[in-house]
Amino acid sequence: MKYIQKEKEPNCLTAYKKQSDASFKGLDSDCKKEIRQSLLEEQGYICAYCMQAISEDWNKKLNKYKVEIEHFKSQHRHPKLVLDYKNMLAVCNGNADKSSYGLICDKAKSGFDKTHDLFVNPLDRNREQQIYYTLDGEIVSNNKLINKDLNDILNLNEENICEERAKLYQIIKSEIRQIKRAYWDKPQIKKSKLQQLKTQWEKRYNNKFRPLCRIPLYLIEKELTKP
């Protein structure tokens, strides 16, 4: 899960909220499109929860876009926040188009919307730092509340997404080992090469973050803290 810096809400939403009968369902398609585009650009085209690629491409199986507007604090429990842009995130389709996969992200979370508010929060940089990744692709935390959200609410340790994270974990670990072997006796150059690798995963390409980018960043940052 990657920290998200919220930006200014779209003008159409600002204007629409002034209507006395304003509601999320009442938003027209043009304004929803503007909101989706704003969220995508804000998040670098990755899902707020699983960090997989999202876009406004059309998902033919689901007959909807490959990005959805998620309310971090659910509409059931927080009706006053349904038009609050700070409460909106861009998320994936949650495996709803893959019958053999388990539901993840907001599709898994929806079953708890009437009873549970997430403690883990992509809008809180501190939460990002409380999350780590394992060799087998699991996303975990030493905080019990975060772990509950990751596993039970968002189902982010679903088998298939774990496999994808594990593949990337192995690739980055290999790159780190190569740098360490090549510059084992040149600590400053080694640190510089690691910083360069970190920058590659921090930056956007055509305004897009690379999918699952927090995994490489976690591993590189961990390596950089070593003496």
C-alpha positions as CSV (number, residue, x, y, z in Angstrom):
1,M,0.0,0.0,0.0
2,K,1.4,3.3,-1.1
3,Y,0.9,6.7,0.6
4,I,-1.5,9.0,-1.4
5,Q,-1.2,12.8,-1.3
6,K,-4.7,14.2,-1.9
7,E,-5.0,17.1,-4.3
8,K,-7.7,19.7,-4.9
9,E,-11.2,18.3,-5.7
10,P,-12.4,18.6,-9.3
11,N,-14.4,21.8,-10.1
12,C,-17.5,19.9,-11.1
13,L,-17.7,18.3,-7.7
14,T,-17.3,21.6,-6.0
15,A,-20.1,23.1,-8.0
16,Y,-22.4,20.1,-7.6
17,K,-22.1,20.0,-3.8
18,K,-23.8,23.4,-3.7
19,Q,-27.1,21.9,-4.8
20,S,-29.5,21.2,-1.9
21,D,-30.3,17.7,-3.2
22,A,-26.7,16.7,-4.0
23,S,-25.9,13.0,-3.7
24,F,-23.3,10.6,-5.0
25,K,-25.8,8.8,-7.1
26,G,-26.9,12.1,-8.5
27,L,-23.5,12.9,-10.0
28,D,-23.7,12.9,-13.8
29,S,-21.4,10.8,-15.9
30,D,-19.2,13.7,-17.0
31,C,-18.4,14.7,-13.4
32,K,-17.8,11.1,-12.4
33,K,-15.4,10.8,-15.3
34,E,-13.6,14.0,-14.1
35,I,-13.4,12.6,-10.6
36,R,-12.0,9.3,-11.8
37,Q,-9.4,11.0,-13.9
38,S,-8.4,13.2,-11.0
39,L,-8.0,10.2,-8.7
40,L,-6.0,8.3,-11.3
41,E,-3.6,11.1,-11.8
42,E,-3.3,11.7,-8.0
43,Q,-2.5,8.0,-7.4
44,G,-0.3,7.5,-10.5
45,Y,-2.7,5.0,-12.0
46,I,-2.4,2.3,-9.3
47,C,-5.1,0.9,-7.0
48,A,-5.2,2.6,-3.6
49,Y,-5.1,-0.8,-1.8
50,C,-3.4,-3.5,-3.9
51,M,-1.2,-1.1,-6.1
52,Q,-2.1,-3.0,-9.3
53,A,-2.5,-1.0,-12.5
54,I,-5.8,0.8,-13.0
55,S,-7.1,2.8,-15.9
56,E,-10.2,4.2,-17.7
57,D,-10.0,1.3,-20.1
58,W,-13.3,-0.6,-20.4
59,N,-13.7,-4.0,-18.7
60,K,-15.9,-5.9,-21.1
61,K,-16.6,-8.7,-18.6
62,L,-17.9,-6.4,-16.0
63,N,-19.3,-3.7,-18.3
64,K,-17.5,-1.0,-16.4
65,Y,-14.2,0.9,-16.2
66,K,-11.1,-0.7,-14.9
67,V,-11.1,2.0,-12.2
68,E,-13.8,2.5,-9.6
69,I,-14.5,5.3,-7.1
70,E,-14.1,3.9,-3.6
71,H,-15.3,5.6,-0.4
72,F,-12.6,5.0,2.2
73,K,-15.1,5.6,5.0
74,S,-18.2,3.8,3.8
75,Q,-21.3,5.5,2.6
76,H,-23.3,3.3,5.0
77,R,-21.5,4.5,8.1
78,H,-20.6,8.0,7.0
79,P,-23.3,9.5,4.8
80,K,-22.0,13.0,5.3
81,L,-18.8,12.1,3.6
82,V,-20.2,10.6,0.4
83,L,-19.3,13.8,-1.6
84,D,-16.1,14.5,0.3
85,Y,-13.3,14.2,-2.2
86,K,-10.8,13.5,0.6
87,N,-12.8,10.3,1.2
88,M,-12.6,9.1,-2.4
89,L,-10.0,6.7,-3.7
90,A,-9.4,5.1,-7.1
91,V,-9.4,1.3,-6.9
92,C,-9.3,-1.8,-9.2
93,N,-12.2,-4.1,-10.0
94,G,-11.2,-6.3,-7.1
95,N,-11.0,-9.5,-9.1
96,A,-14.7,-9.4,-9.7
97,D,-14.1,-10.5,-13.3
98,K,-12.0,-13.5,-12.3
99,S,-14.2,-16.3,-11.0
100,S,-11.3,-18.4,-9.8
101,Y,-9.8,-15.5,-7.8
102,G,-10.8,-14.3,-4.3
103,L,-12.3,-10.8,-4.1
104,I,-9.8,-8.1,-2.9
105,C,-9.7,-4.4,-2.1
106,D,-13.1,-2.6,-2.0
107,K,-14.9,-5.7,-3.3
108,A,-13.8,-7.6,-0.2
109,K,-14.3,-4.6,2.0
110,S,-17.9,-4.0,0.9
111,G,-19.0,-6.9,3.1
112,F,-17.8,-5.0,6.1
113,D,-19.0,-1.5,5.1
114,K,-21.9,-1.5,7.6
115,T,-19.8,-2.6,10.6
116,H,-16.1,-1.7,10.1
117,D,-13.9,1.4,9.4
118,L,-10.4,0.7,8.1
119,F,-7.6,1.4,10.5
120,V,-5.0,0.9,7.7
121,N,-5.0,4.1,5.6
122,P,-3.3,4.9,2.3
123,L,-3.8,8.6,3.2
124,D,-1.6,8.3,6.3
125,R,2.2,8.1,5.6
126,N,2.7,6.6,9.0
127,R,0.6,3.6,8.1
128,E,2.8,3.0,5.0
129,Q,5.8,2.7,7.2
130,Q,4.0,0.1,9.4
131,I,3.6,-2.3,6.5
132,Y,6.2,-4.7,5.2
133,Y,6.5,-7.5,2.6
134,T,7.8,-11.1,2.8
135,L,9.6,-13.4,0.4
136,D,6.4,-15.3,-0.4
137,G,4.6,-12.1,-1.3
138,E,2.6,-11.5,1.8
139,I,1.8,-7.9,3.0
140,V,2.0,-7.8,6.8
141,S,2.3,-5.5,9.8
142,N,3.3,-5.9,13.4
143,N,0.2,-3.8,14.2
144,K,-2.8,-6.2,14.9
145,L,-5.4,-3.7,13.6
146,I,-3.5,-3.2,10.3
147,N,-3.1,-6.9,9.9
148,K,-6.8,-7.5,10.4
149,D,-7.6,-5.0,7.7
150,L,-5.0,-6.4,5.3
151,N,-6.1,-10.0,5.7
152,D,-9.7,-10.1,6.8
153,I,-11.2,-6.9,5.3
154,L,-9.2,-6.2,2.1
155,N,-8.0,-9.7,1.5
156,L,-4.7,-8.4,0.2
157,N,-3.0,-11.8,0.8
158,E,-5.2,-13.5,-1.7
159,E,-3.1,-16.2,-3.4
160,N,-2.8,-14.7,-6.9
161,I,-1.8,-11.2,-5.8
162,C,0.7,-12.8,-3.4
163,E,2.3,-14.6,-6.3
164,E,2.7,-11.3,-8.2
165,R,4.3,-9.6,-5.3
166,A,6.6,-12.6,-4.7
167,K,7.9,-12.4,-8.3
168,L,8.7,-8.7,-8.0
169,Y,10.3,-9.3,-4.5
170,Q,12.7,-11.8,-6.0
171,I,13.6,-9.6,-8.9
172,I,14.4,-6.6,-6.7
173,K,16.3,-8.8,-4.2
174,S,18.4,-10.1,-7.1
175,E,19.2,-6.5,-8.2
176,I,20.2,-5.5,-4.7
177,R,22.5,-8.5,-4.4
178,Q,24.2,-7.6,-7.7
179,I,24.8,-4.1,-6.5
180,K,26.2,-5.4,-3.2
181,R,28.5,-7.9,-4.9
182,A,29.8,-5.3,-7.5
183,Y,30.5,-2.6,-4.9
184,W,31.1,-4.6,-1.7
185,D,34.4,-2.6,-1.1
186,K,33.0,0.7,-2.3
187,P,30.3,1.7,0.2
188,Q,29.6,5.1,-1.2
189,I,29.2,3.9,-4.7
190,K,27.0,1.0,-3.4
191,K,24.8,3.5,-1.6
192,S,24.6,5.7,-4.7
193,K,23.6,2.7,-6.9
194,L,20.9,1.8,-4.4
195,Q,19.6,5.3,-4.4
196,Q,19.5,5.3,-8.2
197,L,17.4,2.1,-8.1
198,K,15.1,3.7,-5.5
199,T,14.6,6.7,-7.7
200,Q,13.6,4.5,-10.6
201,W,10.8,3.1,-8.5
202,E,9.8,6.4,-7.0
203,K,9.3,8.2,-10.2
204,R,6.3,8.3,-12.5
205,Y,6.5,7.2,-16.2
206,N,4.0,9.0,-18.3
207,N,2.4,10.1,-15.0
208,K,2.1,6.5,-13.9
209,F,3.8,4.7,-11.0
210,R,5.0,1.2,-11.7
211,P,2.5,-1.4,-10.3
212,L,3.4,-2.8,-6.8
213,C,6.0,-0.1,-6.5
214,R,6.0,-0.1,-2.7
215,I,7.6,-3.5,-2.6
216,P,10.9,-2.5,-4.3
217,L,10.9,0.7,-2.3
218,Y,10.5,-1.2,1.0
219,L,13.3,-3.5,0.2
220,I,15.7,-0.8,-1.1
221,E,14.9,1.5,1.9
222,K,15.6,-1.4,4.2
223,E,18.9,-2.0,2.6
224,L,19.9,1.7,2.8
225,T,19.4,1.7,6.6
226,K,22.0,-1.0,7.0
227,P,25.4,0.2,8.2
